[in-house]
Amino acid sequence: MATVNIVEAYGLARVYLGDVEVWAVNEIDLVVRRGEIVAVLGPAGAGKTTLLNLIGGYDPPSMGRVIVDGVSVTNIQGNELADFRRERVGHVPQVVRMIPSLSVLRNVTLPLLPYRRQVDFDVDARARELLVALGLGGREGQYPLALADGDLERAAIARALISYPPLLLLDEPSASLGRDADGAVLNLIDRLNREYGLSVILATRDQGVAEVADRVVRMDKGVLKA
């Protein structure tokens, strides 16, 4: 049975030790309801990326705990952690990287390449559907170097959503997310939110991008403020 909250973080912290102790995330509490779109708004260096990495299980916390879709992320590791990220979290990093020798379609389907016989849907068809919805229909056979930065970001969103994850993490999406001419990105997120209850956490410095969210929380110097 699905939990009411998609994310529950309590006392979550990430501390980097050195000549100077840096609290990139400083004992944060954050609850995101299933189906909610939350923007974490703050300046560069506020700790937004680190927070997303902690929620997605990409970085281990120095203290505290985080639960995503009913799974205690801080208590799993190895293959179990990899399965968690593949099945439950779609992640679009601030810097999008794709394999230049693979087509856009193959880059989008790459996360599921070893699992094609285990999933109960047509992976290529799913990728094509997402690319069409994101305004990249007909460009499946092109290679990443042929795409503009905004189109690469759209392809990365398709890749993040290929396995039907309930949570999407967007790290510093470009301003085009909120103001693209055809609205493809927002339309897709809105449709997936309505039809499948997709939850979204986006980290941004741009007030205009943050306005797409149901709720905005502010972050600065590792501290989260409602």
C-alpha positions as CSV (number, residue, x, y, z in Angstrom):
1,M,0.0,0.0,0.0
2,A,1.4,3.4,-1.0
3,T,2.3,5.7,1.8
4,V,0.8,9.2,2.0
5,N,4.2,10.9,2.0
6,I,6.7,10.1,-0.8
7,V,9.6,11.7,1.1
8,E,10.3,12.0,4.8
9,A,13.6,13.4,6.0
10,Y,14.4,13.9,9.6
11,G,17.5,15.6,11.0
12,L,19.2,15.0,7.7
13,A,22.7,16.4,7.5
14,R,25.8,16.1,5.3
15,V,29.1,17.4,6.9
16,Y,32.4,17.7,5.0
17,L,35.4,17.5,7.3
18,G,38.6,19.3,6.7
19,D,40.5,22.4,7.8
20,V,37.0,24.0,8.0
21,E,33.9,21.9,8.9
22,V,31.3,22.5,6.2
23,W,27.6,21.6,6.9
24,A,26.3,21.4,3.3
25,V,23.0,20.2,4.7
26,N,22.3,21.1,8.3
27,E,19.9,18.8,10.1
28,I,17.0,19.3,7.8
29,D,13.4,18.1,8.2
30,L,11.4,17.8,5.0
31,V,8.1,16.0,4.2
32,V,6.8,15.8,0.6
33,R,3.4,14.4,0.0
34,R,2.8,11.9,-2.7
35,G,1.8,13.8,-5.9
36,E,3.2,17.1,-4.7
37,I,5.6,19.3,-6.6
38,V,8.1,21.0,-4.3
39,A,10.7,23.6,-5.3
40,V,13.8,24.1,-3.2
41,L,14.8,27.7,-3.9
42,G,18.1,29.2,-2.9
43,P,21.4,30.7,-4.2
44,A,24.4,28.7,-5.5
45,G,26.1,26.9,-2.7
46,A,23.0,26.7,-0.5
47,G,23.2,22.9,-0.3
48,K,20.3,22.1,-2.7
49,T,22.2,19.6,-4.8
50,T,23.5,17.8,-1.7
51,L,19.9,17.6,-0.4
52,L,18.7,16.0,-3.6
53,N,21.6,13.6,-3.6
54,L,20.8,12.5,0.0
55,I,17.1,12.0,-0.9
56,G,18.0,10.0,-3.9
57,G,20.5,7.8,-2.1
58,Y,23.5,9.1,-4.1
59,D,25.3,10.4,-1.0
60,P,25.2,8.9,2.5
61,P,24.0,11.3,5.2
62,S,26.4,12.2,8.1
63,M,23.4,12.0,10.4
64,G,19.6,11.7,10.3
65,R,17.4,9.5,8.1
66,V,15.4,9.7,4.9
67,I,12.5,7.5,3.8
68,V,11.4,7.5,0.1
69,D,8.3,5.7,-1.0
70,G,8.3,3.7,2.2
71,V,11.9,2.7,2.0
72,S,14.5,3.8,4.5
73,V,17.3,4.9,2.2
74,T,19.8,5.2,4.9
75,N,19.5,1.5,5.7
76,I,20.2,0.0,2.3
77,Q,23.3,-0.4,0.2
78,G,24.8,-2.2,-2.7
79,N,22.5,-3.9,-5.2
80,E,19.5,-3.1,-3.0
81,L,20.3,0.6,-3.2
82,A,20.8,0.4,-6.9
83,D,17.4,-1.3,-7.4
84,F,15.8,1.4,-5.2
85,R,17.2,4.2,-7.3
86,R,16.3,2.5,-10.6
87,E,12.7,1.7,-9.5
88,R,11.8,4.6,-7.3
89,V,13.8,7.7,-8.2
90,G,14.3,9.6,-11.5
91,H,17.2,12.0,-11.3
92,V,18.1,14.8,-13.7
93,P,21.5,16.2,-12.6
94,Q,22.5,19.8,-13.1
95,V,25.0,18.8,-15.8
96,V,23.4,16.4,-18.3
97,R,25.7,13.7,-19.6
98,M,24.9,11.3,-22.4
99,I,27.0,8.7,-24.3
100,P,27.8,10.5,-27.6
101,S,28.1,7.2,-29.5
102,L,24.6,6.1,-28.7
103,S,21.4,7.5,-30.2
104,V,19.0,9.6,-28.1
105,L,16.7,6.5,-27.9
106,R,19.5,4.3,-26.7
107,N,20.6,6.8,-24.1
108,V,17.1,7.1,-22.8
109,T,16.7,3.3,-22.5
110,L,20.2,2.7,-21.1
111,P,19.2,2.5,-17.4
112,L,17.0,-0.5,-18.2
113,L,19.3,-2.2,-20.6
114,P,20.3,-5.1,-18.2
115,Y,16.7,-5.4,-17.0
116,R,14.6,-5.7,-20.2
117,R,13.5,-9.2,-19.5
118,Q,12.5,-8.3,-16.0
119,V,10.2,-5.3,-16.8
120,D,6.6,-5.8,-17.8
121,F,6.5,-3.1,-20.5
122,D,8.0,-2.3,-23.9
123,V,11.1,-0.2,-23.0
124,D,11.6,1.2,-26.5
125,A,7.9,2.1,-26.8
126,R,8.0,3.8,-23.4
127,A,11.0,5.8,-24.4
128,R,9.4,6.9,-27.7
129,E,6.2,8.0,-25.9
130,L,8.2,10.1,-23.4
131,L,10.3,11.7,-26.2
132,V,7.2,12.6,-28.2
133,A,5.6,14.1,-25.0
134,L,8.7,16.2,-24.5
135,G,8.8,17.6,-28.0
136,L,11.5,15.3,-29.3
137,G,9.4,13.1,-31.5
138,G,11.3,12.1,-34.7
139,R,14.7,12.7,-33.1
140,E,15.1,9.3,-31.5
141,G,17.8,8.3,-34.0
142,Q,19.9,11.5,-33.6
143,Y,23.0,11.6,-31.4
144,P,23.5,13.8,-28.4
145,L,25.9,16.2,-30.1
146,A,23.2,17.1,-32.5
147,L,20.9,18.4,-29.7
148,A,20.8,21.8,-28.2
149,D,21.3,22.0,-24.4
150,G,17.5,22.4,-23.8
151,D,16.8,19.3,-25.9
152,L,19.5,17.4,-24.0
153,E,17.7,18.3,-20.8
154,R,14.4,17.0,-22.2
155,A,16.1,13.8,-23.2
156,A,17.5,13.5,-19.7
157,I,14.1,13.9,-18.2
158,A,12.8,11.1,-20.5
159,R,15.7,8.9,-19.3
160,A,14.9,9.7,-15.7
161,L,11.3,8.7,-16.2
162,I,11.9,5.5,-18.2
163,S,11.1,3.1,-15.3
164,Y,7.9,4.8,-14.1
165,P,9.5,6.1,-10.8
166,P,7.1,7.8,-8.4
167,L,9.7,10.5,-7.6
168,L,11.5,12.9,-10.0
169,L,14.5,14.9,-8.8
170,L,15.4,17.9,-11.0
171,D,18.6,19.7,-10.1
172,E,18.8,23.3,-11.4
173,P,16.6,22.8,-14.4
174,S,17.1,25.5,-17.0
175,A,14.7,28.5,-17.1
176,S,13.2,26.9,-20.2
177,L,11.4,24.5,-17.9
178,G,9.1,27.2,-16.8
179,R,9.1,29.3,-20.0
180,D,9.6,26.9,-23.0
181,A,7.5,27.9,-26.0
182,D,5.5,24.7,-26.3
183,G,5.3,24.0,-22.6
184,A,6.2,20.3,-23.3
185,V,8.2,19.8,-20.2
186,L,5.6,21.3,-17.8
187,N,2.7,19.6,-19.7
188,L,4.4,16.2,-19.3
189,I,5.1,16.7,-15.6
190,D,1.6,17.9,-15.0
191,R,0.1,14.9,-16.9
192,L,2.3,12.4,-15.1
193,N,1.4,14.1,-11.8
194,R,-2.3,13.8,-12.5
195,E,-2.4,10.3,-14.1
196,Y,0.3,8.5,-12.0
197,G,0.8,10.7,-8.9
198,L,4.3,11.6,-9.9
199,S,6.0,13.6,-7.2
200,V,8.7,16.2,-8.1
201,I,11.4,17.9,-6.1
202,L,13.3,20.6,-8.0
203,A,16.2,22.6,-6.9
204,T,16.6,26.0,-8.4
205,R,18.0,29.5,-8.1
206,D,15.3,30.8,-10.5
207,Q,12.1,32.2,-8.9
208,G,10.3,31.7,-12.3
209,V,11.1,28.0,-12.3
210,A,10.0,27.7,-8.7
211,E,6.6,29.1,-9.6
212,V,5.7,25.8,-11.3
213,A,5.7,24.1,-7.9
214,D,2.8,23.5,-5.5
215,R,5.0,24.5,-2.6
216,V,8.3,26.5,-2.4
217,V,10.8,26.0,0.5
218,R,13.9,28.2,0.8
219,M,17.4,27.0,1.5
220,D,20.5,28.9,2.3
221,K,23.8,27.8,3.9
222,G,22.5,24.3,4.4
223,V,19.4,25.4,6.3
224,L,15.9,24.8,5.0
225,K,13.2,27.3,5.7
226,A,9.5,26.8,4.9
